[in-house]
Amino acid sequence: MTLDTIDTTDWSAAGEAGLDDAIALRRAIHREPEIGLDCPNTTAKIKAALAGLPLDYREGPSTTGLIAILRGQRGDNGRTVLLRGDMDALPMQEETGLDFASSIPGAMHACGHDSHTAMLVGAAKALCANRDALPGTVVFMFQPGEEGHHGARHMIADGLLDDPRPDAAFALHITPNAPAGMFVSRVGPLLASTDTVHARIIGRGGHAAMPHDCADPIPVACEIVTALQMHVARRVPVADPAVLTITKINAGSSHNIIPGEVTLMGTLRTLSDMTREGMRSAFEQIVKGIAAAHGLTAETWIEEGYPVTMNDPRATELMESIAGDVGAGWDVMSAPMMGGEDFSYVLRDIPGSMAFIGVAPEGSDHRTNPPLHNTKMTIDESVMAKGIAMHCTLAERYLTNGFD
């Protein structure tokens, strides 16, 4: 069975037919992970895998991201659908022991982006082989820099999604903590915004045996950390939650010296723009107010992270309607995850949805498997066939019927 002989209504068969190639590509990418916005070797592997297909390509100056455009030949309505696959790795040392483990010290595909890319390439091949069935255009977005580098935002700023402008957008993300082939998602907020908060508390240093002659910033910093947690617990609605975690405190040089300043750093996660802005204001107010109450001064600044990943109800319903046909079914997440995802930039401008697909290795307990961002994270590669089928089915059904 080959891709060009697949019945267009049987995308599951197309996924199975493309599985061997997807596994080979995934392993090649896994073996040579790249980090950040500059992933030229990964982009080259994608281009080689897509060579000879009826695709138009677009690239921008800010990243090595690649847009591949498939124009269906039916041309019934002019809808355009975007399918996204991210392709960057994490700065981690792999400990899986796989035959195709990372050959790059300190870099690992621990978040499954190698499989995301392989599934999207597999879908592109299958859809190209059946382009006569497509009454519109498919945009394949191969994106670097998802792991904190704002790759999607850069590709959007480069104008890569402007012509043609997608009417809907979809993405898949693997998880080893769900049963193999199970799709998992929810309507509305799926993942949180991800800001990094910083503070500098400025006092007056001196001898640790004579604190009365100093303005000690350390106890003030401790009070600030406690007050921030109290604010979350008592001022943030439980129905619109926030997480504010201080993860780094720097101060001092010796046991007998009171330092002149303390720096704090942490992460702020929210699920709505209103709570996000409220928490940013509260962070500044609490830090500066407590410092001033003790006669110290403080500075605050915030590195803006990803927006909330917001799933459109119609797009999520479409994914759910397909999940039982191409996979093990659909499971609704009871609550959003407080991790972040830069597909949120796409969903901020284009209605769409993202879902997780379970890749728990055969014989493992998905509840206790090494999770994403773990040095021992592995996947059941056969599930990629179901991801390919989901991409293809989404493209065909959306182009044919929209969200109806």
C-alpha positions in Angstrom: 0.0 0.0 0.0 1.3 3.4 -0.9 0.1 6.9 -0.1 -1.1 7.6 -3.7 -3.4 4.6 -3.6 -5.2 5.5 -0.3 -8.9 6.2 -0.4 -9.2 9.9 0.7 -11.8 8.9 3.3 -9.4 6.5 5.0 -6.8 8.8 6.5 -6.0 6.1 9.1 -4.6 3.9 6.3 -2.6 6.9 5.1 -1.1 7.3 8.5 -0.1 3.7 8.7 1.3 3.8 5.2 3.5 6.8 6.1 4.6 5.5 9.5 7.9 3.9 8.6 9.0 7.2 6.9 7.8 9.2 9.9 9.8 7.0 12.3 12.9 7.3 10.3 12.6 11.1 10.1 11.8 11.4 13.8 14.9 9.4 14.7 17.1 11.4 12.4 15.9 14.6 14.0 16.1 13.1 17.5 19.7 12.1 16.9 20.7 15.7 16.0 18.7 18.1 18.2 18.9 21.8 17.7 17.9 24.5 20.2 16.2 27.9 19.7 15.3 29.8 16.6 18.2 28.5 14.5 17.6 24.9 13.5 19.1 24.7 10.0 19.8 20.9 10.0 16.3 20.1 11.1 14.9 22.4 8.4 17.1 20.7 5.8 15.8 17.3 6.9 12.2 18.5 6.4 13.0 19.9 3.0 14.6 16.7 1.9 11.6 14.7 3.2 9.2 16.9 1.2 11.3 17.1 -2.0 9.3 16.7 -5.2 5.9 17.4 -3.6 3.6 20.0 -5.1 4.3 22.6 -2.3 5.2 26.2 -2.3 7.7 27.3 0.3 8.1 30.5 2.4 10.9 31.4 4.8 11.6 34.5 6.9 14.6 36.4 8.2 14.1 35.8 11.9 14.2 32.0 12.2 14.9 28.9 10.2 11.1 28.1 10.3 9.5 26.9 7.1 6.0 27.3 5.7 4.9 24.8 3.1 1.7 25.5 1.2 -0.4 22.9 -0.6 -3.1 24.3 -2.9 -5.9 21.8 -3.4 -7.1 21.2 -6.9 -10.9 21.2 -6.3 -10.9 24.9 -5.4 -14.5 24.8 -4.1 -14.4 27.5 -1.5 -11.0 29.1 -0.8 -10.7 28.1 2.8 -7.2 27.8 4.3 -6.2 25.7 7.2 -2.9 25.7 9.1 -1.3 22.7 10.7 1.6 23.4 13.0 4.6 21.3 14.1 7.4 22.6 16.3 10.9 21.4 15.8 13.4 22.7 18.5 14.9 20.7 21.3 15.7 21.4 25.0 19.1 22.1 26.7 19.2 18.7 28.5 21.4 15.7 28.6 19.6 12.7 27.3 19.5 9.5 29.5 17.1 7.2 27.5 19.7 4.8 26.2 18.0 4.7 22.8 20.0 3.5 19.8 19.2 6.9 18.2 19.8 9.0 21.3 21.1 12.6 21.0 24.6 12.9 19.6 24.7 16.5 20.7 25.9 17.0 24.3 23.5 19.0 26.4 20.6 18.9 23.9 17.6 16.5 23.8 14.2 16.2 22.2 12.6 15.8 25.6 9.3 17.5 24.6 8.5 15.5 21.5 9.0 18.1 18.9 10.9 15.6 16.8 7.7 13.5 16.6 5.5 16.6 16.0 7.7 17.5 12.9 7.6 13.9 11.7 3.8 13.7 12.0 3.4 16.9 10.1 5.7 15.8 7.3 3.8 12.6 7.1 0.5 14.5 6.8 2.0 16.7 4.1 2.9 13.7 2.1 -0.5 12.1 2.5 -2.4 15.2 1.6 -0.2 16.0 -1.4 -0.9 12.5 -2.7 -4.6 13.2 -2.5 -4.7 16.9 -3.3 -7.6 16.4 -5.8 -9.8 15.8 -2.7 -9.0 19.2 -1.1 -11.3 22.1 -1.8 -8.9 24.7 -0.4 -5.4 25.3 0.9 -3.3 23.7 3.6 -0.5 25.6 5.3 2.1 23.5 7.1 4.0 25.5 9.7 7.3 24.0 10.7 8.4 26.2 13.6 11.6 26.4 15.7 12.0 28.3 19.0 9.0 27.0 20.8 10.9 26.3 24.0 10.9 29.9 25.3 12.2 31.6 22.2 8.9 32.9 20.8 9.3 31.2 17.4 5.7 31.5 16.4 5.6 35.2 17.2 8.7 35.7 15.0 7.2 33.8 12.1 4.0 35.8 12.4 6.0 39.1 12.5 7.9 38.0 9.4 4.5 37.8 7.6 4.7 34.1 6.9 1.0 33.5 7.8 -0.3 36.5 5.8 -0.6 35.0 2.3 -2.6 32.9 2.3 -4.1 33.9 5.6 -5.3 30.8 7.5 -9.0 30.6 8.5 -8.4 28.0 11.1 -5.3 26.5 12.9 -4.6 23.2 14.6 -1.6 21.6 16.4 -0.8 18.3 18.2 1.5 17.8 21.1 2.5 14.4 22.4 2.3 13.3 26.0 3.7 10.1 27.5 1.3 10.6 30.4 -1.9 9.6 28.5 -2.8 6.2 27.0 -1.4 5.5 23.5 -3.5 7.1 20.8 -5.9 9.0 23.2 -6.5 12.6 22.3 -6.8 15.0 25.3 -7.8 18.6 25.3 -10.5 21.1 26.4 -12.4 24.2 25.2 -11.1 27.5 26.3 -7.8 28.0 28.2 -5.6 24.9 27.6 -2.3 26.3 28.8 -1.2 29.4 30.8 0.6 32.6 30.0 4.2 32.5 31.0 5.8 35.7 32.3 9.2 35.9 34.1 9.2 38.3 37.1 12.3 40.0 38.5 12.9 42.2 41.5 15.9 44.0 43.1 15.7 45.0 46.7 18.3 47.6 47.6 19.4 48.1 51.2 22.6 49.1 52.9 25.2 46.5 53.7 27.6 46.2 56.6 28.8 43.9 59.4 26.5 41.0 60.2 27.1 41.5 63.9 25.7 45.1 63.8 22.5 44.9 61.7 21.2 48.1 63.4 23.8 50.0 61.4 22.6 48.5 58.1 19.4 48.2 56.1 19.3 44.5 55.7 17.5 43.5 52.4 17.4 39.7 53.2 14.5 39.7 55.7 12.7 42.2 53.5 13.0 39.8 50.5 11.7 37.0 52.6 8.7 39.0 53.6 8.1 39.9 50.0 8.1 36.2 49.0 5.6 35.4 51.7 3.4 38.4 50.8 3.3 37.4 47.1 2.0 33.9 48.1 -0.6 35.5 50.4 -1.8 37.7 47.6 -2.3 34.7 45.3 -4.1 32.8 48.1 -6.4 35.7 49.2 -6.8 38.1 46.2 -6.9 35.9 43.1 -10.3 34.1 42.3 -10.0 30.4 42.4 -12.1 30.2 39.2 -9.5 32.3 37.4 -6.2 31.1 39.0 -2.7 32.3 39.0 0.6 30.7 40.0 3.5 33.0 41.1 6.6 31.0 42.1 9.8 32.7 43.2 12.5 30.3 41.9 15.8 32.1 42.4 17.1 34.4 45.2 20.6 35.8 45.0 22.2 37.6 48.0 25.4 37.8 50.1 29.0 36.7 49.9 30.0 35.6 53.4 28.6 34.6 56.8 29.6 37.9 58.4 28.5 40.4 55.8 25.0 41.9 55.3 24.7 42.4 51.6 23.6 45.6 50.0 20.9 44.1 47.8 18.9 41.0 47.0 17.6 39.9 43.6 14.5 37.7 43.1 13.3 35.9 40.0 10.3 33.7 39.3 7.5 32.7 37.0 4.0 34.1 36.8 1.3 31.8 35.2 -2.3 32.9 34.5 -5.3 31.8 32.5 -6.8 35.2 31.5 -5.6 38.6 30.4 -7.4 40.2 33.3 -5.7 38.2 36.0 -2.4 38.5 34.1 -2.5 42.3 34.2 -3.7 42.3 37.8 -0.9 40.0 39.0 1.7 42.1 37.2 0.5 45.2 38.9 0.3 43.4 42.3 3.9 42.1 41.9 5.2 45.7 41.5 3.1 47.1 44.3 3.9 44.4 46.8 7.7 44.4 46.2 8.1 48.2 46.2 5.6 48.7 49.1 7.2 46.2 51.5 10.6 47.6 50.6 9.5 51.1 51.3 7.9 50.1 54.6 11.3 49.0 55.8 13.1 52.1 54.5 14.5 50.3 51.4 14.0 50.8 47.7 13.2 48.2 45.0 13.0 47.8 41.3 10.8 45.4 39.4 10.7 44.3 35.8 8.8 41.6 33.8 9.9 39.6 30.8 6.7 39.0 28.8 6.2 35.4 28.0 3.6 33.5 25.9 -0.1 34.4 26.0 -2.7 32.0 27.2 -3.3 29.1 24.8 -7.0 29.5 24.1 -8.9 26.8 22.2 -11.8 27.8 20.1 -15.0 25.8 20.9 -15.8 25.0 17.3 -12.3 23.9 16.4 -12.1 21.8 19.6 -15.4 20.2 18.8 -14.1 19.3 15.3 -11.0 17.6 16.8 -13.2 15.7 19.2 -15.5 14.5 16.4 -12.5 13.0 14.6 -10.6 11.5 17.6 -12.6 8.2 17.7 -12.2 7.7 14.0 -8.4 8.0 13.9 -7.3 7.3 17.5 -8.3 5.8 20.8 -10.9 8.4 21.5 -11.2 11.8 23.2 -10.7 12.7 26.9 -11.6 16.1 28.2 -9.1 17.7 30.5 -10.7 18.7 33.8 -8.6 21.8 34.2 -6.0 23.7 32.2 -2.3 23.0 32.5 -0.2 25.8 33.9 2.6 25.1 31.4 2.9 27.4 28.4 3.0 27.0 24.6 3.8 29.5 21.9 1.1 28.2 19.5 -0.9 30.6 21.7 0.4 33.4 19.3 -1.3 31.7 16.4 -4.5 31.0 18.3 -4.6 34.7 19.4 -5.1 35.7 15.7 -6.7 32.6 14.2 -9.5 30.4 15.6 -8.2 26.9 16.2 -7.3 24.3 18.8 -4.5 22.2 20.2 -4.8 18.7 21.6 -2.4 16.3 23.3 -2.0 12.8 21.9 -1.0 10.0 24.3 2.2 8.2 23.4 2.7 6.0 26.5 5.2 3.3 25.5 3.7 -0.2 25.2 3.6 -2.0 28.6 4.2 1.2 30.6 1.9 3.0 33.1 1.1 6.3 31.6 0.5 7.8 35.0 4.1 7.2 36.1 6.0 7.5 32.9 8.8 10.0 32.7 7.0 13.2 31.7 7.8 15.8 29.1 11.1 17.7 29.8 12.5 14.6 31.5 15.9 13.2 30.5 14.4 9.7 30.2 11.2 10.6 28.3 10.3 8.2 25.5 7.4 7.5 23.2 5.5 4.8 21.4 6.4 5.7 17.8 3.6 3.8 16.3 1.1 6.4 17.6 2.5 8.9 15.1 0.3 7.1 12.5 -2.7 8.4 14.4 -1.3 11.9 14.6 -0.8 11.9 10.8 -4.4 10.7 10.4 -5.7 13.4 12.7 -3.8 16.2 10.7 -5.1 14.9 7.4 -8.7 14.4 8.6 -8.8 17.9 10.1 -7.5 19.4 6.9 -10.0 17.6 4.7 -13.1 18.2 6.9 -12.3 21.8 7.7 -11.7 22.7 4.0 -14.9 20.9 3.1 -17.3 22.1 5.8 -15.5 24.7 7.9 -16.7 24.5 11.5 -20.3 23.4 10.4 
